[in-house]
């Protein structure tokens, strides 16, 4: 263990001595070592938390996009039902058109979110 000299303001030194007594650290040096260790742990945790925040921001954006796309697909399915109920004459043609639109929509979803593997039927 290396030795270093550190100077503290009188107020800080009084607080350190008081902490040493409260925590029963044994010595002022031990109390300072504990505080330095605690400070380093807090810094590491804060750095990890900051990285997780950036990831969670990306996750929030991705989840928002997924929800918007689900809403759009649900709207399309409602439109599909309306079309099928409205026009009984061209039923086969409507079904082919709607099936093609659904396939294209699903293709776009898979391109945007390939890692999730979610499939909306």
Backbone bond lengths (Angstrom), bond angles and torsions (degrees), N, CA, C in turn:
res aa  C-N    CA-C-N  psi(-1)  N-CA   C-N-CA  omega(-1)  CA-C   N-CA-C  phi
1 X - - - 1.452 - - 1.527 107.45 -
2 X 1.335 114.77 131.57 1.456 119.32 178.99 1.519 110.42 -87.97
3 X 1.306 115.08 154.53 1.470 120.93 177.19 1.517 108.85 -106.44
4 X 1.327 114.75 139.92 1.455 120.18 174.19 1.525 108.42 -134.78
5 X 1.305 115.99 156.06 1.466 121.05 175.70 1.521 108.26 -101.45
6 X 1.326 115.37 131.57 1.453 121.26 179.88 1.520 107.86 -129.44
7 X 1.320 116.23 136.59 1.467 121.18 176.81 1.517 109.02 -107.34
8 X 1.326 116.31 137.83 1.459 122.43 178.02 1.517 108.98 -123.68
9 X 1.326 115.93 151.94 1.455 119.79 171.20 1.518 108.08 -66.50
10 X 1.314 116.47 155.44 1.471 120.97 -177.03 1.529 111.72 -56.97
11 X 1.340 117.52 -41.65 1.472 120.90 -178.39 1.528 110.61 -63.98
12 X 1.318 116.18 -41.46 1.464 120.74 -179.87 1.520 110.06 -66.43
13 X 1.315 116.46 -42.16 1.463 120.89 179.12 1.525 110.93 -61.96
14 X 1.333 116.65 -40.65 1.476 119.83 177.39 1.529 110.48 -63.11
15 X 1.322 116.45 -42.65 1.469 119.98 177.94 1.527 111.08 -62.71
16 X 1.333 116.69 -40.90 1.466 120.51 178.66 1.522 111.49 -63.82
17 X 1.329 116.63 -42.89 1.467 119.84 178.48 1.523 110.84 -64.02
18 X 1.329 116.63 -39.91 1.466 121.00 178.22 1.531 110.43 -64.46
19 X 1.331 116.61 -42.59 1.462 121.19 178.01 1.519 110.56 -62.42
20 X 1.330 116.28 -41.42 1.463 120.96 -179.49 1.521 110.46 -58.52
21 X 1.334 116.79 -41.77 1.468 120.89 178.21 1.520 111.34 -68.14
22 X 1.344 116.83 -44.12 1.468 120.81 -178.21 1.525 111.82 -63.61
23 X 1.314 116.76 -43.78 1.462 121.64 -176.34 1.522 112.89 -87.30
24 X 1.313 115.98 -6.19 1.469 121.68 -178.91 1.531 110.30 53.30
25 X 1.328 114.17 49.50 1.468 120.81 -176.86 1.521 113.07 -74.72
26 X 1.292 118.61 -17.06 1.464 120.90 179.06 1.510 111.86 100.59
27 X 1.316 116.79 -51.40 1.464 119.59 -179.83 1.518 109.44 -147.23
28 X 1.322 113.73 162.11 1.454 119.86 178.17 1.532 110.38 -63.13
29 X 1.310 117.07 -39.33 1.467 121.60 179.53 1.532 110.83 -62.13
30 X 1.331 116.78 -42.72 1.464 120.82 178.93 1.528 110.65 -63.95
31 X 1.316 116.37 -40.75 1.456 120.90 178.82 1.536 110.79 -62.33
32 X 1.329 116.65 -41.58 1.455 121.17 178.04 1.521 110.48 -65.00
33 X 1.344 117.75 -42.18 1.467 120.83 177.24 1.532 111.31 -60.26
34 X 1.336 116.33 -41.92 1.467 120.23 178.82 1.526 111.07 -61.82
35 X 1.335 115.43 -43.29 1.460 119.27 179.86 1.530 112.00 -66.03
36 X 1.321 117.08 -38.41 1.462 120.56 177.67 1.526 109.80 -65.50
37 X 1.333 117.92 -43.98 1.469 120.93 177.59 1.531 110.82 -60.36
38 X 1.319 115.79 -44.72 1.456 120.46 179.35 1.533 110.97 -62.62
39 X 1.325 116.67 -42.33 1.458 120.96 178.30 1.520 112.11 -61.83
40 X 1.324 117.20 -41.47 1.468 121.18 178.64 1.540 110.82 -64.72
41 X 1.341 116.81 -41.51 1.462 119.94 178.19 1.525 111.03 -62.44
42 X 1.325 115.92 -40.94 1.462 120.34 179.56 1.521 110.27 -64.39
43 X 1.329 117.33 -43.29 1.469 120.82 178.04 1.523 111.53 -60.76
44 X 1.330 117.08 -44.55 1.465 120.64 179.92 1.522 111.04 -63.52
45 X 1.318 116.35 -44.01 1.463 120.77 179.34 1.521 110.64 -63.94
46 X 1.321 116.53 -41.81 1.467 120.12 179.07 1.526 111.02 -63.47
47 X 1.328 116.93 -39.69 1.471 120.34 178.98 1.529 110.32 -65.02
48 X 1.334 117.31 -42.71 1.463 120.88 178.01 1.524 110.30 -64.69
49 X 1.321 116.04 -41.12 1.462 120.64 -179.67 1.524 110.08 -64.04
50 X 1.317 116.85 -37.86 1.466 120.82 178.57 1.531 110.40 -63.87
51 X 1.333 116.86 -41.84 1.463 120.35 177.21 1.523 110.58 -64.32
52 X 1.337 116.40 -40.59 1.460 120.29 179.28 1.520 110.89 -66.01
53 X 1.352 117.23 -34.40 1.459 120.52 177.46 1.515 110.86 -62.21
54 X 1.349 116.38 -42.08 1.460 119.50 178.94 1.521 110.12 -63.12
55 X 1.335 116.64 -41.55 1.461 119.94 178.23 1.518 110.48 -66.40
56 X 1.332 117.01 -40.57 1.456 118.97 -178.94 1.516 110.82 -67.97
57 X 1.347 118.54 -32.07 1.461 120.63 174.71 1.522 109.90 -61.95
58 X 1.312 116.75 -43.24 1.464 120.37 178.05 1.520 110.47 -64.72
59 X 1.327 116.34 -39.16 1.465 119.97 178.83 1.526 110.98 -65.22
60 X 1.343 116.67 -38.45 1.464 120.29 178.93 1.517 110.03 -62.94
61 X 1.328 116.09 -43.62 1.465 120.02 179.25 1.525 110.20 -63.49
62 X 1.330 116.88 -45.34 1.469 120.33 -179.65 1.530 110.80 -62.74
63 X 1.329 116.64 -43.06 1.470 119.77 179.37 1.522 110.99 -65.16
64 X 1.331 116.75 -37.71 1.469 119.90 177.51 1.528 110.52 -63.31
65 X 1.331 115.92 -43.66 1.467 119.18 178.06 1.524 111.41 -62.70
66 X 1.326 116.20 -40.47 1.467 119.34 178.59 1.527 110.34 -62.01
67 X 1.346 116.08 -43.81 1.463 119.24 -179.61 1.527 111.50 -63.68
68 X 1.324 116.39 -40.40 1.462 120.08 178.19 1.525 109.79 -63.23
69 X 1.327 116.74 -43.76 1.463 119.96 -179.48 1.528 110.78 -65.52
70 X 1.321 116.78 -38.34 1.468 119.21 177.47 1.526 110.20 -62.68
71 X 1.334 115.33 -42.07 1.457 120.23 179.15 1.527 110.31 -61.21
72 X 1.312 116.42 -44.32 1.467 120.70 178.96 1.524 110.29 -62.41
73 X 1.326 116.61 -44.70 1.471 119.01 179.56 1.523 111.63 -63.65
74 X 1.340 116.47 -39.66 1.459 119.13 177.24 1.523 110.79 -63.59
75 X 1.332 116.82 -39.27 1.463 120.72 176.85 1.517 110.46 -62.23
76 X 1.324 116.01 -41.28 1.465 119.73 178.13 1.531 111.27 -63.97
77 X 1.323 116.34 -39.07 1.468 118.71 178.81 1.531 111.14 -66.17
78 X 1.330 116.43 -37.31 1.469 119.40 176.11 1.520 109.74 -64.42
79 X 1.339 115.90 -43.19 1.467 120.16 177.22 1.520 110.51 -59.75
80 X 1.303 115.45 -39.32 1.473 120.59 179.50 1.527 110.44 -60.86
81 X 1.328 115.10 -47.06 1.462 118.73 -179.93 1.530 111.20 -61.25
82 X 1.338 115.74 -41.61 1.461 119.44 179.06 1.522 111.17 -62.82
83 X 1.335 115.97 -44.18 1.469 120.18 179.38 1.521 111.01 -61.18
84 X 1.321 115.94 -43.30 1.462 119.36 -177.33 1.518 110.79 -68.24
85 X 1.315 117.36 -35.29 1.463 119.94 179.53 1.526 112.09 -76.56
86 X 1.331 117.14 -31.04 1.462 121.56 -177.33 1.535 112.43 -75.03
87 X 1.300 115.91 -45.98 1.469 118.12 -172.84 1.518 110.75 -114.05
88 X 1.273 115.13 96.09 1.455 121.31 178.68 1.534 110.72 -80.81
89 X 1.332 116.77 -18.93 1.467 120.92 -175.60 1.521 112.51 -67.31
90 X 1.336 117.30 -47.95 1.466 122.31 -175.39 1.529 110.99 -104.69
91 X 1.289 117.18 45.46 1.464 122.41 -174.38 1.528 112.23 -57.05
92 X 1.311 117.84 -47.96 1.464 121.67 -177.58 1.529 111.23 -64.04
93 X 1.314 116.03 -44.58 1.465 121.17 -179.79 1.538 110.60 -63.49
94 X 1.331 116.23 -41.59 1.472 120.57 178.61 1.532 111.47 -63.56
95 X 1.309 116.64 -42.05 1.456 120.32 -179.51 1.527 111.48 -63.89
96 X 1.324 117.45 -42.20 1.465 121.82 178.66 1.528 110.02 -62.80
97 X 1.327 116.53 -45.18 1.465 121.11 179.95 1.530 110.98 -62.60
98 X 1.322 116.42 -46.23 1.464 120.20 -178.92 1.529 111.76 -66.68
99 X 1.327 116.85 -37.05 1.461 120.21 178.25 1.523 110.64 -64.64
100 X 1.323 116.92 -40.86 1.464 121.10 178.14 1.530 110.59 -64.10
101 X 1.341 116.88 -43.18 1.475 120.91 178.57 1.535 110.90 -62.63
102 X 1.338 115.97 -40.14 1.463 119.79 179.50 1.531 110.35 -64.49
103 X 1.311 117.58 -43.41 1.460 121.30 179.16 1.520 111.33 -61.40
104 X 1.334 116.72 -41.62 1.461 120.19 178.32 1.526 110.94 -65.59
105 X 1.330 116.85 -41.58 1.469 120.43 179.41 1.527 110.34 -63.06
106 X 1.327 116.83 -43.53 1.466 120.12 179.82 1.521 110.84 -65.96
107 X 1.302 117.29 -35.32 1.466 121.40 177.19 1.526 110.24 -62.51
108 X 1.320 116.24 -42.77 1.471 119.96 178.57 1.532 111.23 -65.14
109 X 1.313 116.86 -41.07 1.470 120.76 179.03 1.522 110.22 -61.58
110 X 1.325 117.16 -44.49 1.465 121.19 -179.35 1.522 111.51 -64.95
111 X 1.339 117.31 -33.70 1.464 120.28 177.74 1.522 110.86 -68.83
112 X 1.343 116.95 -38.57 1.465 120.38 -178.51 1.519 112.79 -75.98
113 X 1.329 116.92 -36.56 1.463 120.99 -176.30 1.522 111.03 -128.34
114 X 1.337 117.43 67.16 1.469 118.96 -176.61 1.518 113.18 -71.31
115 X 1.337 117.92 -26.76 1.460 119.76 -172.76 1.526 112.48 -77.89
116 X 1.322 118.82 -22.23 1.443 119.09 -175.11 1.502 113.34 -77.75
117 X 1.331 115.92 -33.50 1.464 119.02 -179.48 1.504 113.28 71.64
118 X 1.340 117.69 12.67 1.451 120.63 -179.65 1.521 109.69 -74.40
119 X 1.302 115.24 139.24 1.457 120.19 176.59 1.524 107.12 -127.91
120 X 1.292 115.53 125.27 1.459 120.83 178.87 1.518 106.92 -103.97
121 X 1.332 116.45 118.65 1.468 120.45 179.83 1.507 110.74 -90.18
